[in-house]
Amino acid sequence: MADMKAVWVKWVDSNGQDGWTGRADASSLRVAEFLHVGFVLHEDEIQITLSPTTYTNGHDPVCPYHSPIAIPKIAILARGEVELAGYDG
């Protein structure tokens, strides 16, 4: 775990309504903006994969991460590193 980096990512995703809707309601739809904090599991030129929770002792090689998410880099508005204050690895 000591080599895992924590980051925050501000990103956008699509947003929609279910069923028939009027022009005013349809025109007022806006993309949804999210702020996600997590440990970087994978990153390449297309996406970054984060997990908000991980085991710190590494004793579960089958399921060490909880609720990972892959975020397309094209959807990222901003990002930065998170300092884990008080964590000594």
N, C-alpha and C positions, 0 to 999 in steps of 0.2 A: 504494500500500500504506500510505502514511503515515496515511491516514484510516480504515483498518480497525481495528476494536476487537477485542481478544481477551478472551474470557470463560471462566469455568468454570461448568458446569451440573451439578447433582446431580439426577437424575431416576429415575423408576421405569417399568418396562415389565412386560407380562404374562409369565408363566412357565408352562410346562406339561410334561406327559409324553406320550410317544407310546405308543399301545396301551392295552390293558386294565390296570387297576391297582386295588389294594385301597383300602378306605376310609381306612386309616391313612396310606398314602402320599399319596393324593389330598388328604387334609385337611392334610397337612404342607407342601403347596406354598405358597410365598411369592412375592410379586412380586420381580423382580430390580431391584437398585438400581445405578445407574451414575454415574460421574463423568466428564464429557466436557470437554475443553479445546479451544477452537478460535476461529477468526476468524468474526465475525458476517457472514454473506453476505446474510441477509434476516431481518426480524422484522416480525410483524404481531400482531394480537390473538389469533390461533390458534396460531402456531408461531414457533420461532426456528430458523434454518438455519445450521449451523456447518460449517466445514472445518478440520481439524487442520493442514493444510499448504496453502501458497499460494506461487506464484512471487513473489519480491521485486522482480524487474526488470520485471514486467508485459509481457514480450515474447511471451507465448503467449495471445492473446485467445480462442482456441478452448477450451483446457483448462487454465485457470490454477489449478484447485482439485483437491485429492485427497480422495476419500472423504467428500463432504459428507453431512450427516445433518440431517433435519428432525425436531425434537423438539416434540411437542405441549405447549403451555404448561400444560395441565391436569395433565401428568405431572411438572412441575418442582417439586422440593422446596425448592431453594435455588439461588442463583446469585450471581456476583460478577465483578468485572473483574480481568484479569490484566495486570500491569505487565511490559512487555517490557524488562527491565533491559539496558542497554548497546546497545539497538537505536536507531539514529539515523534510521531511515526512508530 
